[in-house]
Amino acid sequence: MTTPNTPTPISYKDAGVDIDAGDALIERIKPLAKKTMREGVLAGIGGFGAMFEVSKKFKEPVLVSGTDGVGTKLRLAFEWQMHDTVGIDLVAMSVNDVLVQGAEPLFFLDYFACGKLDVDVAAAVVGGIAKGCELSNCALIGGETAEMPGMYPAGEYDLAGFCVGAVEKSKILSGAGVTPGDVVLGLASSGVHSNGFSLVRKCIDRAGSTLPDKLDGKPFRQAVMEPTRLYVKTVLAALAIHPIKALAHITGGGLLENIPRVLPEGTAAHLVKGSWPQTELFAWLQKTAGIDDLEMNRTFNNGIGMVVVVDAANAVATAKTLRDAGEQVYQIGVIATKGAGASVVVS
């Protein structure tokens, strides 16, 4: 019984944090995470810290880490209530980056933050994360769900992810061995992936009621929200057979800014315009935005999600291995001596 001087009790739930909802989410997550388990996991979901033992198959393991988010693609996920694939985007952005060094992704942790926890929405997002990990043979071993009243508008959340991989020290891909005459292969993207969505959203606003019903054989919203392609299994399979010299994950900055990150000084990539197809989605974006090819190639992946640089003598065999593994592969250019121009030239 309270007295006039005793304040009315306020529980944590009254303050906006529902511990029971958080517990319910963890129970929903556990079977999803279990599907991603792989050799090396010592302790995963539920503890204060996750533990992973690097496999003894590595003689001189070097750990490679990557972290990323999904960007403003989340705004469309909120507006269109499409939450089941952004988790795949989250995983892909980090594991594809780790892959570029020649590393095998080992484990992944996620951070999901919201104002009020909707268990169904959170479970859909984490389900996508688990799916991305499963497709990358990467264990989902931990994460954080933060319910923070007053920090996020109703129905919105933020995502971040962190991946650790390993590579033999002698097999690190640095791009140092790239030389003029090498061939540039491009692996097709699945769509916009997770970069350039501030411009995508502007295009959607500009189009208004004239949005196309379908692009590339998919309903418009599905085409736009198609998750980032995971290149881990196919590229690792090729790396095990072929002497690949460099890889570049085509993210923010597009082809023009990401390829130079793996080129040695004094070299440039000369890409051949039209050597890979422009999808209906990218054609629509370019027309709606009214931008030239230069802007397209430095804003979007424009159809190429991963670049592979190989010696000319190995180009055909490497491309065949990647195609046999399920990739769409195009020979999109060559490496040349860099003159006074740009590090990537598309002509």
VOPAGU-2260 file (C-alpha; in pm, 1 decimal, decimal comma):
REM VOPAGU-2260
SITE   aa  ch    i         X         Y         Z
SITE  MET   A    0       0,0       0,0       0,0
SITE  THR   A    1     135,1     341,2     -95,1
SITE  THR   A    2     115,1     653,6     116,1
SITE  PRO   A    3      65,0    1005,2     -23,0
SITE  ASN   A    4     443,0    1053,3     -15,5
SITE  THR   A    5     522,8     724,7    -194,0
SITE  PRO   A    6     563,1     750,5    -574,0
SITE  THR   A    7     368,3     513,6    -796,7
SITE  PRO   A    8     601,4     230,6    -902,8
SITE  ILE   A    9     733,3     251,2   -1259,3
SITE  SER   A   10     862,8     -74,5   -1407,6
SITE  TYR   A   11    1122,4    -106,4   -1682,4
SITE  LYS   A   12     836,1    -206,6   -1913,7
SITE  ASP   A   13     649,2     111,4   -1816,2
SITE  ALA   A   14     962,1     302,4   -1919,3
SITE  GLY   A   15     946,8     140,0   -2262,7
SITE  VAL   A   16    1178,3    -161,7   -2236,0
SITE  ASP   A   17    1009,5    -502,0   -2251,9
SITE  ILE   A   18    1248,5    -765,8   -2114,3
SITE  ASP   A   19     998,6   -1041,8   -2190,0
SITE  ALA   A   20     989,8    -941,0   -2557,6
SITE  GLY   A   21    1367,9    -950,3   -2566,1
SITE  ASP   A   22    1369,0   -1298,6   -2415,6
SITE  ALA   A   23    1108,6   -1411,7   -2669,2
SITE  LEU   A   24    1326,8   -1282,4   -2952,1
SITE  ILE   A   25    1629,1   -1473,4   -2823,4
SITE  GLU   A   26    1426,2   -1794,9   -2821,7
SITE  ARG   A   27    1320,0   -1725,3   -3181,9
SITE  ILE   A   28    1681,0   -1656,7   -3283,6
SITE  LYS   A   29    1844,1   -1963,3   -3129,1
SITE  PRO   A   30    1725,9   -2222,4   -3385,9
SITE  LEU   A   31    1815,7   -1983,4   -3669,3
SITE  ALA   A   32    2166,0   -1935,6   -3533,8
SITE  LYS   A   33    2204,6   -2308,7   -3478,3
SITE  LYS   A   34    2177,8   -2367,2   -3855,1
SITE  THR   A   35    2487,8   -2150,6   -3906,2
SITE  MET   A   36    2716,0   -2338,1   -3666,9
SITE  ARG   A   37    3048,1   -2458,0   -3803,6
SITE  GLU   A   38    3372,3   -2608,6   -3677,6
SITE  GLY   A   39    3539,9   -2375,9   -3430,0
SITE  VAL   A   40    3238,1   -2244,1   -3240,6
SITE  LEU   A   41    3294,6   -2299,3   -2868,3
SITE  ALA   A   42    3021,2   -2076,2   -2727,8
SITE  GLY   A   43    2758,1   -1877,0   -2910,7
SITE  ILE   A   44    2417,5   -1715,3   -2852,3
SITE  GLY   A   45    2324,0   -1666,8   -2487,1
SITE  GLY   A   46    2657,4   -1607,0   -2318,8
SITE  PHE   A   47    2829,6   -1280,4   -2230,1
SITE  GLY   A   48    3084,6   -1338,5   -2504,6
SITE  ALA   A   49    3106,2   -1573,9   -2800,1
SITE  MET   A   50    3412,9   -1794,4   -2844,6
SITE  PHE   A   51    3565,0   -1931,0   -3162,7
SITE  GLU   A   52    3872,4   -2147,9   -3211,5
SITE  VAL   A   53    4057,2   -2098,4   -3540,5
SITE  SER   A   54    4083,5   -2429,4   -3723,2
SITE  LYS   A   55    4418,4   -2604,0   -3721,5
SITE  LYS   A   56    4393,6   -2633,2   -4099,9
SITE  PHE   A   57    4544,1   -2283,4   -4098,1
SITE  LYS   A   58    4921,6   -2299,2   -4049,3
SITE  GLU   A   59    4983,9   -1923,4   -4024,0
SITE  PRO   A   60    4635,6   -1773,0   -3981,2
SITE  VAL   A   61    4588,3   -1400,5   -4020,1
SITE  LEU   A   62    4256,5   -1268,1   -3891,7
SITE  VAL   A   63    4067,4   -1030,2   -4120,2
SITE  SER   A   64    3776,7    -823,9   -3984,2
SITE  GLY   A   65    3503,7    -618,7   -4143,9
SITE  THR   A   66    3207,1    -416,7   -4023,5
SITE  ASP   A   67    2924,1    -242,7   -4206,8
SITE  GLY   A   68    2557,0    -153,5   -4209,6
SITE  VAL   A   69    2276,1    -148,7   -4466,1
SITE  GLY   A   70    2248,5     226,9   -4514,5
SITE  THR   A   71    1935,6     407,1   -4628,1
SITE  LYS   A   72    1800,9      91,8   -4791,6
SITE  LEU   A   73    1643,0      49,2   -4447,8
SITE  ARG   A   74    1410,6     342,1   -4518,4
SITE  LEU   A   75    1246,8     141,4   -4796,2
SITE  ALA   A   76    1233,9    -166,2   -4571,0
SITE  PHE   A   77    1033,7      42,0   -4321,3
SITE  GLU   A   78     804,5     199,7   -4581,7
SITE  TRP   A   79     739,9    -121,3   -4775,6
SITE  GLN   A   80     742,8    -355,0   -4472,3
SITE  MET   A   81    1010,2    -573,6   -4632,5
SITE  HIS   A   82    1228,6    -688,7   -4344,9
SITE  ASP   A   83    1327,8   -1042,2   -4438,3
SITE  THR   A   84    1620,1    -968,6   -4672,8
SITE  VAL   A   85    1802,2    -667,5   -4523,1
SITE  GLY   A   86    1974,5    -909,4   -4286,4
SITE  ILE   A   87    2127,8   -1081,6   -4589,3
SITE  ASP   A   88    2251,0    -739,8   -4704,6
SITE  LEU   A   89    2408,8    -683,7   -4364,0
SITE  VAL   A   90    2604,1   -1009,4   -4376,3
SITE  ALA   A   91    2702,1    -971,2   -4740,5
SITE  MET   A   92    2852,3    -626,7   -4696,9
SITE  SER   A   93    3099,0    -756,6   -4438,7
SITE  VAL   A   94    3173,0   -1108,7   -4563,9
SITE  ASN   A   95    3233,1    -987,5   -4920,1
SITE  ASP   A   96    3479,4    -728,8   -4786,4
SITE  VAL   A   97    3664,6    -992,3   -4583,1
SITE  LEU   A   98    3671,8   -1218,6   -4887,7
SITE  VAL   A   99    3862,9    -956,0   -5087,5
SITE  GLN   A  100    4175,4   -1027,1   -4880,6
SITE  GLY   A  101    4140,9   -1395,2   -4970,5
SITE  ALA   A  102    3996,8   -1472,7   -4627,6
SITE  GLU   A  103    3735,0   -1731,0   -4535,1
SITE  PRO   A  104    3464,8   -1571,8   -4315,2
SITE  LEU   A  105    3447,0   -1754,9   -3981,0
SITE  PHE   A  106    3189,9   -1584,3   -3762,2
SITE  PHE   A  107    2950,9   -1290,7   -3753,7
SITE  LEU   A  108    2789,4   -1073,3   -3486,1
SITE  ASP   A  109    2501,4    -831,5   -3535,6
SITE  TYR   A  110    2365,3    -520,8   -3362,9
SITE  PHE   A  111    1991,5    -447,9   -3387,3
SITE  ALA   A  112    1865,1    -127,2   -3225,4
SITE  CYS   A  113    1509,8       4,5   -3203,8
SITE  GLY   A  114    1285,0     227,2   -2995,6
SITE  LYS   A  115    1028,2     -43,3   -2919,8
SITE  LEU   A  116    1096,0    -407,8   -2993,6
SITE  ASP   A  117     858,5    -575,7   -3238,9
SITE  VAL   A  118     949,9    -942,2   -3203,4
SITE  ASP   A  119     807,4   -1041,2   -3542,6
SITE  VAL   A  120     999,6    -767,9   -3728,0
SITE  ALA   A  121    1321,4    -836,0   -3538,2
SITE  ALA   A  122    1289,0   -1210,3   -3600,2
SITE  ALA   A  123    1243,4   -1146,3   -3973,7
SITE  VAL   A  124    1556,3    -929,7   -3981,6
SITE  VAL   A  125    1764,9   -1177,9   -3782,8
SITE  GLY   A  126    1626,8   -1458,5   -3997,9
SITE  GLY   A  127    1783,8   -1282,2   -4294,9
SITE  ILE   A  128    2110,7   -1245,9   -4105,1
SITE  ALA   A  129    2109,7   -1618,2   -4027,7
SITE  LYS   A  130    2032,9   -1698,6   -4392,1
SITE  GLY   A  131    2322,6   -1482,7   -4508,7
SITE  CYS   A  132    2555,7   -1653,1   -4263,4
SITE  GLU   A  133    2435,7   -1997,2   -4368,1
SITE  LEU   A  134    2494,5   -1918,0   -4736,5
SITE  SER   A  135    2846,1   -1795,6   -4650,2
SITE  ASN   A  136    2935,8   -2085,0   -4418,1
SITE  CYS   A  137    2984,7   -1820,1   -4149,8
SITE  ALA   A  138    2868,2   -1883,9   -3792,7
SITE  LEU   A  139    2625,6   -1640,0   -3631,4
SITE  ILE   A  140    2764,1   -1662,6   -3278,9
SITE  GLY   A  141    2640,2   -1350,6   -3102,6
SITE  GLY   A  142    2502,1   -1001,5   -3121,4
SITE  GLU   A  143    2310,7    -732,9   -2938,4
SITE  THR   A  144    1945,1    -632,7   -2942,6
SITE  ALA   A  145    1904,1    -285,4   -2797,7
SITE  GLU   A  146    1558,0    -149,7   -2713,8
SITE  MET   A  147    1603,0     224,4   -2656,5
SITE  PRO   A  148    1280,2     422,1   -2607,8
SITE  GLY   A  149    1297,7     772,7   -2748,1
SITE  MET   A  150    1597,2     702,3   -2972,0
SITE  TYR   A  151    1414,2     572,5   -3279,9
SITE  PRO   A  152    1070,6     651,9   -3428,5
SITE  ALA   A  153     805,2     382,4   -3407,2
SITE  GLY   A  154     854,9     109,3   -3666,5
SITE  GLU   A  155    1218,4     193,0   -3733,5
SITE  TYR   A  156    1545,4      24,7   -3638,6
SITE  ASP   A  157    1914,8      31,8   -3721,1
SITE  LEU   A  158    2150,7    -250,4   -3811,3
SITE  ALA   A  159    2524,3    -306,2   -3793,4
SITE  GLY   A  160    2730,7    -619,3   -3838,3
SITE  PHE   A  161    3081,8    -743,3   -3770,2
SITE  CYS   A  162    3263,3   -1033,3   -3935,2
SITE  VAL   A  163    3594,9   -1207,3   -3868,1
SITE  GLY   A  164    3765,9   -1427,9   -4122,9
SITE  ALA   A  165    4103,1   -1598,3   -4159,2
SITE  VAL   A  166    4356,1   -1642,8   -4436,5
SITE  GLU   A  167    4695,0   -1808,1   -4457,6
SITE  LYS   A  168    4960,3   -1537,1   -4433,7
SITE  SER   A  169    5120,9   -1660,3   -4756,5
SITE  LYS   A  170    4788,1   -1638,9   -4941,8
SITE  ILE   A  171    4678,1   -1285,8   -4851,7
SITE  LEU   A  172    4548,7   -1100,8   -5157,4
SITE  SER   A  173    4698,7    -752,6   -5158,0
SITE  GLY   A  174    4693,9    -679,7   -5529,4
SITE  ALA   A  175    5070,9    -625,6   -5523,7
SITE  GLY   A  176    5121,0    -880,6   -5801,7
SITE  VAL   A  177    4882,6    -713,7   -6046,5
SITE  THR   A  178    5064,6    -613,9   -6366,8
SITE  PRO   A  179    4973,4    -461,1   -6703,3
SITE  GLY   A  180    4819,2    -722,1   -6930,4
SITE  ASP   A  181    4619,1    -889,9   -6654,2
SITE  VAL   A  182    4251,8    -949,5   -6725,1
SITE  VAL   A  183    3964,6    -797,4   -6529,4
SITE  LEU   A  184    3665,8   -1028,1   -6479,3
SITE  GLY   A  185    3336,3    -896,6   -6346,4
SITE  LEU   A  186    3088,2   -1102,3   -6145,9
SITE  ALA   A  187    2728,9    -990,7   -6190,6
SITE  SER   A  188    2552,1    -820,8   -5901,9
SITE  SER   A  189    2201,0    -918,5   -5793,4
SITE  GLY   A  190    2086,7    -557,1   -5813,0
SITE  VAL   A  191    2170,9    -232,0   -5636,4
SITE  HIS   A  192    2299,7    -427,3   -5333,4
SITE  SER   A  193    2331,6    -181,7   -5040,0
SITE  ASN   A  194    2488,5     132,6   -5182,9
SITE  GLY   A  195    2341,0     428,9   -5364,4
SITE  PHE   A  196    1999,9     409,3   -5199,3
SITE  SER   A  197    1981,6     778,2   -5122,9
SITE  LEU   A  198    1972,5     829,3   -5500,9
SITE  VAL   A  199    1742,9     527,7   -5552,0
SITE  ARG   A  200    1490,7     685,0   -5314,4
SITE  LYS   A  201    1514,8    1019,0   -5497,5
SITE  CYS   A  202    1439,4     836,0   -5822,8
SITE  ILE   A  203    1136,9     667,3   -5666,2
SITE  ASP   A  204    1010,8    1003,9   -5543,1
SITE  ARG   A  205    1068,9    1162,9   -5884,0
SITE  ALA   A  206     885,8     883,7   -6067,2
SITE  GLY   A  207     584,4     915,2   -5838,3
SITE  SER   A  208     287,7     729,8   -5983,8
SITE  THR   A  209     480,2     626,9   -6298,1
SITE  LEU   A  210     688,5     354,8   -6129,6
SITE  PRO   A  211     724,4      46,1   -6350,2
SITE  ASP   A  212     532,9    -264,7   -6247,3
SITE  LYS   A  213     831,1    -491,6   -6310,2
SITE  LEU   A  214    1203,8    -470,6   -6375,3
SITE  ASP   A  215    1418,7    -764,9   -6483,4
SITE  GLY   A  216    1117,9    -993,7   -6452,7
SITE  LYS   A  217    1051,8    -909,7   -6087,4
SITE  PRO   A  218     792,8    -688,2   -5920,8
SITE  PHE   A  219     940,2    -339,0   -5885,0
SITE  ARG   A  220     983,1    -347,4   -5508,2
SITE  GLN   A  221    1142,0    -690,7   -5515,1
SITE  ALA   A  222    1387,3    -580,3   -5785,3
SITE  VAL   A  223    1487,6    -276,1   -5579,1
SITE  MET   A  224    1518,5    -469,1   -5251,5
SITE  GLU   A  225    1693,5    -776,2   -5392,8
SITE  PRO   A  226    1961,5    -855,9   -5133,4
SITE  THR   A  227    2333,3    -818,3   -5192,9
SITE  ARG   A  228    2487,6   -1120,6   -5363,0
SITE  LEU   A  229    2711,6   -1336,4   -5144,6
SITE  TYR   A  230    3027,0   -1428,0   -5335,4
SITE  VAL   A  231    3199,8   -1624,2   -5059,0
SITE  LYS   A  232    3152,1   -1987,7   -5159,8
SITE  THR   A  233    3205,5   -1940,4   -5532,8
SITE  VAL   A  234    3512,1   -1718,4   -5504,5
SITE  LEU   A  235    3674,4   -1933,0   -5234,9
SITE  ALA   A  236    3625,6   -2233,7   -5462,7
SITE  ALA   A  237    3801,4   -2046,9   -5744,8
SITE  LEU   A  238    4080,2   -1930,0   -5513,3
SITE  ALA   A  239    4149,9   -2291,3   -5418,8
SITE  ILE   A  240    4224,2   -2374,4   -5783,0
SITE  HIS   A  241    4338,7   -2060,2   -5962,1
SITE  PRO   A  242    4610,2   -1797,8   -5891,5
SITE  ILE   A  243    4379,1   -1498,4   -5855,3
SITE  LYS   A  244    4578,5   -1176,8   -5811,9
SITE  ALA   A  245    4321,2    -937,2   -5667,4
SITE  LEU   A  246    3955,5    -899,1   -5577,1
SITE  ALA   A  247    3748,6    -582,6   -5539,2
SITE  HIS   A  248    3405,6    -567,5   -5376,7
SITE  ILE   A  249    3207,5    -300,9   -5562,9
SITE  THR   A  250    3032,1     -99,2   -5293,5
SITE  GLY   A  251    3001,0     275,3   -5228,8
SITE  GLY   A  252    3198,2     458,9   -5495,4
SITE  GLY   A  253    3113,4     199,1   -5758,6
SITE  LEU   A  254    3359,4      58,9   -6010,2
SITE  LEU   A  255    3555,6     381,4   -6037,8
SITE  GLU   A  256    3657,1     409,4   -5673,7
SITE  ASN   A  257    3674,6      47,3   -5556,3
SITE  ILE   A  258    3894,7    -112,2   -5822,2
SITE  PRO   A  259    4186,9     130,0   -5757,6
SITE  ARG   A  260    4194,0      16,8   -5394,0
SITE  VAL   A  261    4351,5    -314,0   -5504,3
SITE  LEU   A  262    4578,7    -185,7   -5782,7
SITE  PRO   A  263    4950,3    -123,2   -5732,2
SITE  GLU   A  264    5089,2     221,1   -5803,1
SITE  GLY   A  265    5146,2     285,5   -6169,8
SITE  THR   A  266    4862,4      65,3   -6296,3
SITE  ALA   A  267    4508,4     135,2   -6410,8
SITE  ALA   A  268    4205,4     -67,7   -6510,9
SITE  HIS   A  269    4073,5      -9,8   -6862,2
SITE  LEU   A  270    3713,8    -134,6   -6875,7
SITE  VAL   A  271    3524,6    -186,1   -7201,1
SITE  LYS   A  272    3183,4     -20,3   -7207,3
SITE  GLY   A  273    2915,1    -270,0   -7304,6
SITE  SER   A  274    3121,9    -576,0   -7210,3
SITE  TRP   A  275    2860,9    -649,3   -6946,1
SITE  PRO   A  276    2485,7    -589,5   -6977,0
SITE  GLN   A  277    2303,5    -306,4   -6806,3
SITE  THR   A  278    1996,3    -446,2   -6634,3
SITE  GLU   A  279    1652,8    -289,0   -6662,8
SITE  LEU   A  280    1684,4    -170,0   -6303,3
SITE  PHE   A  281    2005,4      24,4   -6365,7
SITE  ALA   A  282    1875,7     155,7   -6698,2
SITE  TRP   A  283    1565,3     285,1   -6518,6
SITE  LEU   A  284    1774,9     446,9   -6244,8
SITE  GLN   A  285    2002,8     616,2   -6498,0
SITE  LYS   A  286    1712,2     747,0   -6706,9
SITE  THR   A  287    1509,9     863,0   -6405,6
SITE  ALA   A  288    1805,6    1034,0   -6238,9
SITE  GLY   A  289    1919,0    1182,6   -6570,6
SITE  ILE   A  290    2284,6    1102,8   -6502,9
SITE  ASP   A  291    2570,7    1007,0   -6734,3
SITE  ASP   A  292    2773,5     685,2   -6740,5
SITE  LEU   A  293    3048,5     837,0   -6525,3
SITE  GLU   A  294    2806,4     912,7   -6243,6
SITE  MET   A  295    2645,2     568,8   -6274,7
SITE  ASN   A  296    2979,8     392,2   -6244,7
SITE  ARG   A  297    3084,2     585,6   -5935,9
SITE  THR   A  298    2749,3     572,0   -5756,4
SITE  PHE   A  299    2628,2     216,1   -5818,5
SITE  ASN   A  300    2785,6    -121,2   -5884,9
SITE  ASN   A  301    2601,3     -85,8   -6220,1
SITE  GLY   A  302    2571,6    -461,0   -6263,9
SITE  ILE   A  303    2912,7    -579,3   -6137,0
SITE  GLY   A  304    2930,8    -671,4   -5769,6
SITE  MET   A  305    3279,0    -824,3   -5752,1
SITE  VAL   A  306    3587,8    -777,7   -5969,9
SITE  VAL   A  307    3847,0   -1052,2   -6014,9
SITE  VAL   A  308    4192,9    -976,9   -6156,8
SITE  VAL   A  309    4385,2   -1269,6   -6306,5
SITE  ASP   A  310    4677,5   -1335,4   -6536,6
SITE  ALA   A  311    4563,4   -1344,8   -6899,5
SITE  ALA   A  312    4667,2   -1708,5   -6928,8
SITE  ASN   A  313    4431,5   -1805,8   -6644,1
SITE  ALA   A  314    4134,7   -1588,2   -6737,7
SITE  VAL   A  315    3932,1   -1845,0   -6933,4
SITE  ALA   A  316    3978,4   -2124,1   -6679,3
SITE  THR   A  317    3902,1   -1897,9   -6383,6
SITE  ALA   A  318    3587,3   -1767,4   -6552,7
SITE  LYS   A  319    3473,2   -2123,7   -6624,7
SITE  THR   A  320    3519,3   -2229,5   -6261,8
SITE  LEU   A  321    3317,5   -1930,3   -6143,4
SITE  ARG   A  322    3043,4   -1991,7   -6399,9
SITE  ASP   A  323    3025,9   -2359,3   -6309,0
SITE  ALA   A  324    2979,0   -2249,0   -5945,7
SITE  GLY   A  325    2681,0   -2031,2   -6042,6
SITE  GLU   A  326    2825,8   -1686,0   -6114,5
SITE  GLN   A  327    2753,6   -1474,4   -6420,9
SITE  VAL   A  328    3103,6   -1380,4   -6536,1
SITE  TYR   A  329    3209,4   -1117,7   -6790,2
SITE  GLN   A  330    3554,3   -1021,5   -6917,0
SITE  ILE   A  331    3520,7    -647,7   -6867,6
SITE  GLY   A  332    3870,0    -512,0   -6922,4
SITE  VAL   A  333    4244,5    -528,0   -6875,9
SITE  ILE   A  334    4510,1    -379,3   -6652,0
SITE  ALA   A  335    4733,7    -120,7   -6820,3
SITE  THR   A  336    5018,3     112,4   -6727,7
SITE  LYS   A  337    4873,7     423,7   -6569,3
SITE  GLY   A  338    4939,7     746,2   -6750,9
SITE  ALA   A  339    4816,8    1089,0   -6651,4
SITE  GLY   A  340    4451,8     981,6   -6651,5
SITE  ALA   A  341    4223,9     811,4   -6402,3
SITE  SER   A  342    4292,0     477,4   -6232,3
SITE  VAL   A  343    3978,9     332,6   -6392,8
SITE  VAL   A  344    3880,5     421,8   -6747,7
SITE  VAL   A  345    3556,3     300,6   -6906,6
SITE  SER   A  346    3547,6     343,8   -7281,9
